[in-house]
């Protein structure tokens, strides 16, 4: 069963898109794999404290993208090919890169400064980069 213990809702985008992104990031990270079951729509809506229609919309998008399969009376399961996983990885990487570049350009960071920042943080563990952001 896919855990949503690490799911953190943000105000920046609709919740159904946040659920979709959470699943996609889990697939790319390897924490969500082929055959993993998703919580039922009711269970997830109760867990997240959102309307069941919000979860239904997220699951529908996941189905439309070919990431999960749902059958009446059965749990929804992750179904993906290696090609689909690579497509998701590329999509997320490009989205994150565009967002980062946009943010850096908006505050006037040059390409050289951006490269220096990237080099500085490249070897650092992700947990270490998070420090200071939660304050």
Secondary structure, DSSP 8 states (H G I E B T S, - for coil): ----TT----SSS-HHHHHHHHHHHHHHHTSS-TT-B---HHHHHHHHT--HHHHHHHHHHHHHTTSEE--TTS--EE---HHHHHHHHHHHHHHHHHHHHHHHHHTT--HHHHHHHHHHHHTS-HHHHHTTT--
